[in-house]
C-alpha cells in the first residue's frame, strides 16, 4: 500500500498567540488550535471522526471537544509525533477506518499550566545508566552527538552558530516570531554556554502554543475553501531510547530510514524539494538532518550552513518561519514545522517564497530517538 497522493491537508492553523500564555492550559491550547483548523477547513467538530495527538491523551482531547471518534491515535514519541500522525491518519483514511482526521497539538511548555511533572522513575534505563554520570535533560543529551561530529569531520563552532544566524534572518521578517533581533556568529558564540559545545543562542526557545491539522482523502480535497496540500511521501523510524546507545554518534539512523521511506514513496529526488523545515531543537539538529536525508554528504553540513545557503537569498530555504530557535518551541515542535510547510505551499507564509511546489517537513523525537518525515505538494498532478 502506498500513501502517495491519497490524502491532503485541508485545514491548518495555530493557536491565536504563541509565546508566554499563562492563562491557557495545555488542553485549552489543543482545543483552540483545533477550532482554528476546523474554521480554516470550513468544518465543525461534528465532521470529525478521528482524533490524533501527542502529549495529551486523544481520549481527553476528544472529550474536551465533545467528539466521539471512530479512530484514535496517541502516538507520542517526541516532537516528530505530528509528522507520524499525518502518516497514520493517511493510512487510516485509505483503509476506510475514518474520513476526516483532526491532529492537534497544545503545550504549555513555558508556563507549565496543565502539564505533567518532569523526570521519571528511578527504575528507568536513563536513571540507571546515564543520569549517574551527569546526563540529564535535553541540553546534556542532545549535545553529545555534535561533539563526535566535530571530532570526526572538523565541524566548527562557527559553522554551528551559522545555523542560528541563518534561522534568525527568517525570523526577523516574521511578525509572529518570538525572537526577531538580528544576531551574528559572534553574538551566538558570546552567549553563555549551556552544555558544551552549545551556547544559549543555539538552543531552542521555551514557549506556549499549539497547532492543528485536518486531513481528508485526496478525492475530497477540492471541496474545501483553501488550496489542498497533498501528502506525497511519508516516513517514520526509531533507533534507541538512550543517547548513549546511538549506533553512530555522527548520524541518526532513524533520520535516514524515515527520510528514505518518504522519498521512495514520493518518487522524487532531493533536487525536487523547493522548501524545507528541519526540526531545530538545537542548532546542530538541522545539520544532522541535512546529511541523513541525503542533501549533502556526511561531514558536509557545516560548510553548507556557514555559506548561508539556508538563509534568505540562499539556494536551500530552510526553517522560513524562524524555526524552533527563533519562532517558537513549546517542547514538541514538529507541528509548527508542518504548519509552515502548509503555509508556503498555500502561498500564505509571512515570508513567502516564490513558486513553491514541494516542501519537506522532518522532525526528531526525543534525543535523536525517533524521526518522522513528510513530503508535501500543492500539485495535484504530482
C-alpha positions in Angstrom: 0.0 0.0 0.0 1.3 3.4 -0.9 0.0 6.7 0.7 1.3 8.7 -2.2 -1.2 11.4 -3.1 -4.0 9.6 -1.3 -4.8 12.3 1.2 -4.5 16.0 1.7 -4.3 18.6 4.5 -7.3 20.9 4.1 -7.2 22.6 7.4 -4.2 24.1 9.2 -3.9 26.7 11.9 -2.0 27.6 15.1 -3.3 29.0 18.4 -4.3 32.7 18.4 -1.0 33.5 20.1 2.4 31.9 20.7 4.8 32.8 23.4 4.1 33.0 27.2 0.4 32.2 27.8 -0.2 31.6 31.5 -3.9 32.0 31.1 -4.4 28.9 29.0 -3.8 25.2 29.9 -2.3 22.7 27.6 -5.6 21.1 26.7 -7.1 24.5 26.1 -4.3 25.2 23.6 -5.2 21.8 21.9 -8.8 23.0 21.6 -8.1 26.5 20.4 -5.8 25.2 17.7 -8.4 22.6 16.8 -11.2 25.1 16.4 -9.0 27.4 14.3 -8.1 24.5 12.0 -11.7 23.5 11.7 -12.6 27.1 10.8 -9.8 27.1 8.2 -11.3 23.9 6.6 -14.9 25.2 6.8 -15.8 22.3 9.1 -17.3 21.8 12.6 -16.3 19.3 15.2 -19.2 17.2 14.2 -17.5 16.5 10.9 -14.5 14.9 12.7 -14.3 11.1 13.1 -10.7 10.7 14.0 -8.5 12.4 16.7 -4.8 12.1 16.9 -2.5 13.9 19.3 0.6 13.7 21.5 1.3 14.9 25.0 -2.4 14.8 25.9 -4.4 11.6 25.6 -6.6 11.6 22.4 -9.4 10.4 24.7 -9.1 13.6 26.8 -8.9 15.9 23.7 -11.9 14.2 22.0 -13.9 14.5 25.3 -12.9 18.2 25.7 -14.0 18.9 22.1 -17.2 16.7 22.5 -16.2 14.4 19.7 -16.9 10.7 19.7 -14.4 9.4 17.1 -14.1 6.2 15.1 -10.4 6.3 15.2 -7.8 7.3 17.8 -4.0 7.6 17.7 -2.0 8.7 20.7 1.5 8.0 19.3 3.8 10.1 21.4 7.5 9.8 20.5 8.5 13.4 20.9 8.5 16.4 18.6 8.2 14.4 15.4 4.9 12.7 16.6 2.8 15.0 14.3 4.6 14.0 11.1 3.9 10.4 12.2 0.2 11.3 12.9 -0.2 12.6 9.3 1.2 9.3 8.1 -1.1 7.3 10.4 -4.1 9.4 9.5 -3.5 9.0 5.8 -3.2 5.2 6.3 -6.4 5.1 8.3 -8.3 7.1 5.7 -7.1 4.9 2.9 -8.1 1.8 4.9 -11.6 3.2 5.4 -11.2 3.5 9.2 -12.1 7.2 9.2 -12.8 10.0 6.7 -11.9 13.3 8.4 -8.9 13.3 10.8 -8.1 16.0 13.3 -4.5 16.2 14.5 -3.9 18.5 17.5 -1.1 19.9 19.5 -1.1 22.1 22.5 1.6 22.6 25.1 2.2 25.0 27.9 6.0 24.5 27.6 6.9 27.7 29.3 4.0 28.4 31.8 3.5 24.7 32.6 -0.3 25.1 33.0 -1.9 21.7 32.9 1.3 19.9 32.1 2.8 16.8 33.8 5.8 16.9 36.0 9.5 16.4 35.0 11.6 13.3 35.3 10.8 9.6 35.5 11.1 6.6 37.8 14.4 5.6 39.2 14.0 2.2 37.5 14.0 3.7 34.1 17.1 2.9 31.9 18.2 6.6 31.7 18.1 6.9 35.5 20.2 3.8 36.0 22.7 4.1 33.2 23.0 7.8 32.2 21.9 10.2 34.9 24.6 9.0 37.5 27.1 10.4 35.0 25.6 13.8 34.9 23.4 13.3 31.7 20.0 14.8 32.5 17.6 16.7 30.2 17.8 17.7 26.5 20.9 20.1 26.7 23.2 17.4 28.1 21.8 14.6 25.9 21.3 16.3 22.6 24.8 17.8 22.6 26.7 14.6 22.8 26.5 13.6 19.1 27.7 17.0 17.8 30.9 16.6 19.8 31.6 13.4 17.9 30.7 15.1 14.6 33.2 17.9 15.3 35.9 15.4 16.1 35.3 13.2 13.0 34.7 15.9 10.4 36.2 19.1 11.8 32.9 20.8 12.2 33.5 24.1 13.9 31.7 26.3 16.4 31.3 29.0 13.8 29.6 26.6 11.4 27.1 25.5 14.1 26.5 29.1 15.1 25.7 29.9 11.5 22.6 27.7 11.7 21.2 30.0 14.4 22.1 33.1 12.5 20.5 31.9 9.2 17.3 30.9 11.0 17.1 34.3 12.8 17.3 36.1 9.4 14.0 34.4 8.5 12.5 35.3 11.9 13.4 39.0 11.5 10.8 39.1 8.8 8.1 37.2 10.6 5.8 39.2 12.9 4.8 36.1 14.9 8.4 35.0 15.6 9.3 35.4 19.3 12.9 36.4 18.6 13.4 38.9 15.8 16.5 40.9 16.7 19.4 40.3 14.2 22.3 38.2 15.5 25.8 37.5 14.3 28.0 34.4 14.6 30.0 36.4 17.2 26.7 37.1 19.2 26.0 33.4 19.2 29.5 32.4 20.4 29.5 35.1 23.0 26.2 33.9 24.5 26.6 31.8 27.6 27.4 28.1 27.3 24.5 25.8 28.2 26.1 22.4 27.7 29.4 22.2 25.8 29.6 23.0 22.9 26.2 24.6 22.7 25.6 28.2 23.6 22.3 29.8 24.6 21.5 31.1 21.1 22.0 27.6 19.7 19.2 26.3 22.0 15.5 26.3 21.1 13.0 28.7 22.7 10.7 27.5 25.5 7.1 28.7 24.8 3.4 28.0 25.0 1.2 27.4 22.0 -0.2 24.8 19.6 -1.4 23.9 16.2 -3.8 21.6 14.4 -4.4 19.9 11.0 -7.4 18.4 9.2 -6.6 15.5 6.8 -9.1 14.0 4.3 -8.9 11.8 1.2 -7.4 13.4 -1.9 -10.8 12.8 -3.7 -12.5 15.2 -1.3 -9.7 17.8 -1.1 -11.1 20.2 -3.6 -14.3 20.5 -1.7 -12.7 22.8 0.9 -12.1 26.6 1.0 -8.3 26.5 0.9 -5.8 25.1 -1.6 -5.2 21.5 -0.6 -1.8 20.3 0.4 -1.3 16.7 -0.8 0.7 14.1 1.2 3.3 13.0 -1.4 5.6 10.9 0.8 5.9 9.8 4.4 8.3 8.0 6.7 8.9 7.2 10.4 11.6 5.3 12.4 13.3 5.0 15.7 16.7 4.0 16.9 17.3 4.0 20.6 15.9 5.1 23.9 19.1 6.4 25.4 21.5 8.8 23.7 24.5 6.6 24.9 23.2 3.8 22.7 23.1 5.8 19.4 24.6 3.5 16.9 26.7 6.2 15.1 27.1 9.5 17.0 27.7 11.3 13.7 24.5 10.2 12.0 20.9 9.4 13.0 19.9 6.1 11.5 16.3 6.9 12.3 16.5 10.1 10.3 18.0 8.2 7.4 15.3 5.4 7.4 12.4 7.9 7.8 13.8 10.2 5.0 14.5 7.3 2.6 11.0 6.0 3.1 9.4 9.4 2.4 11.5 10.0 -0.8 10.8 6.4 -2.1 7.1 6.9 -1.6 7.1 10.4 -3.1 9.0 9.2 -6.1 11.1 12.4 -6.4 14.7 13.3 -5.8 16.3 15.6 -3.3 16.8 18.3 -6.0 13.0 18.4 -6.5 12.5 19.9 -3.0 11.7 23.6 -3.1 11.4 24.3 0.6 12.4 22.5 3.8 11.5 22.6 7.5 14.0 20.7 9.7 13.4 20.4 13.4 15.9 22.6 15.2 15.7 21.9 18.9 19.4 22.8 18.9 21.5 24.4 16.1 23.1 21.1 15.2 19.9 19.1 14.7 19.3 20.5 11.1 22.9 19.7 10.3 22.3 16.0 11.1 19.0 16.1 9.1 20.7 17.7 6.1 23.2 14.9 6.0 21.0 11.9 6.9 18.3 12.9 4.4 20.8 12.9 1.6 21.0 16.6 0.7 24.8 16.7 1.4 27.4 14.1 2.2 28.5 13.2 5.7 30.5 15.9 7.3 29.4 18.5 4.7 26.6 20.2 6.6 29.0 22.6 8.5 30.3 24.4 5.4 26.9 24.3 3.8 25.4 26.3 6.7 28.4 28.6 7.0 27.9 29.7 3.4 24.4 30.9 4.5 22.8 28.7 1.8 19.7 28.2 4.1 19.2 31.9 4.8 17.1 34.4 2.8 18.5 34.6 -0.6 20.2 31.2 -0.4 19.6 28.2 -2.6 18.1 26.0 0.1 15.4 27.9 2.0 15.1 26.3 5.4 13.0 27.0 8.5 11.4 30.0 6.9 9.2 30.8 9.9 12.2 31.2 12.2 12.3 27.7 13.4 12.4 26.4 17.0 15.4 28.6 17.6 13.6 31.9 16.9 9.9 31.3 16.0 8.5 29.2 18.8 9.2 25.8 20.5 6.7 24.5 23.0 8.6 21.3 23.8 7.4 19.3 20.8 8.0 21.5 17.7 7.0 19.2 14.8 3.5 20.6 14.4 4.9 24.1 13.7 7.2 22.8 11.0 4.3 21.2 9.2 2.3 24.4 9.6 4.9 26.4 7.8 5.2 23.9 5.0 1.5 24.1 4.5 1.6 27.9 4.5 4.4 28.0 1.9 2.5 25.6 -0.3 -0.7 27.6 0.0 1.1 30.9 -0.6 0.2 32.2 2.9 3.5 32.4 4.7 4.7 35.5 6.4 7.9 35.3 4.4 6.5 33.7 1.2 8.9 32.0 -1.3 8.1 32.1 -5.0 6.9 29.0 -6.9 7.0 26.5 -4.0 5.7 23.2 -5.3 7.2 20.7 -2.8 8.1 21.0 0.8 9.7 18.6 3.2 8.9 18.7 7.0 11.2 16.5 9.0 11.2 16.0 12.8 13.2 14.4 15.6 11.7 12.6 18.6 13.4 12.6 21.9 17.2 12.9 21.8 17.6 11.6 18.2 15.5 8.7 19.4 12.9 8.8 16.6 12.1 10.5 13.4 9.1 11.5 11.2 9.3 12.8 7.6 6.6 14.3 5.4 7.0 15.4 1.8 4.0 17.7 0.8 3.0 19.2 -2.5 0.3 21.6 -3.9 0.5 20.0 -7.3 -2.5 17.6 -7.8 -0.7 16.1 -10.9 2.4 15.1 -8.9 
